[in-house]
Amino acid sequence: MRPLLIALLALLALPAAAQEIKLAAWNIAWLTTKPAGHPDLPSSLPTRTPEDFARLRVYADRLAADVVAIQEVDGPLAAARVFDATRWDFHFPAETDTQRAGFAWRRGLNVVRNPDVTALDLAPTARRSLRRGADITVRSGDGAPLRLLSVHLDGGCAQGSVRRPESRDCQNLGRQGEIIRDWIAERRREGVAFAVLGDFNRRMDRNDEFLATLTEAAPLARPTEGFANPCWARDGQARGFVDHILLGGPARDWMVRDSFRVLVYVERDQGLRQRISDHCPISVRLDPR
């Protein structure tokens, strides 16, 4: 028995092996605990019912991700309406906006909360600001660290020029692109694996100006490349993605082949878009060798 006990203790002393990480991004559309009629909410916003929250919890379980970059979420209390707080932990920027970009992750992962990327909020004193970036570092077992930035960028410039902007929204998006480019450049200098993920409010192709700004700092893998977005598609007419997961550094090589997924809602009633979300979760699996 003694040799067996020694062998078991030796196994327990070994470092935990690195495991695959399923990384997701999900804009949950005004997920808040604030009541209907609250001045921070649009007057036309429908109030979610217990049934709506139950639907969202089912989709969170079905997503089965390890880390989810979440957007339009009013902090940990709201997030816990969808992600069971006994199994998930949360991080949000230190701001008071109802629509925040943050993270939910499965308890047991080694997570470090990094300072907010405050520069992304180009209008910090506005009633509805342009939102900070949430920045964390994740480690699975004894694997290499993965730096993650959750973003929700300015809307209204899904395809316009950001280098010669003809609108305030495109000007703002161009400035936010430069800020993310600088964040990426710092990660490249550190030599760390990283991802920028969330709601970019931007459809990207290989020649996109916004994407070109980011790749000035480092090469990036974009799992949404070559795919159309089936979320709430009518008559099979899918659109381009505005939610993206951009992988850089060693993470480009960690992406598991053919692992990109879109979790499409089974509901087809367009009236439910705001009660569930007008965005579907997207995900990819990483193998941190």
Summary of the structure (lengths in Angstrom):
residues: 289
radius of gyration: 19.6
end to end distance: 35.8
largest distance: 76.9
contacts: 918
relative contact order: 0.16
helix: 24%
strand: 28%
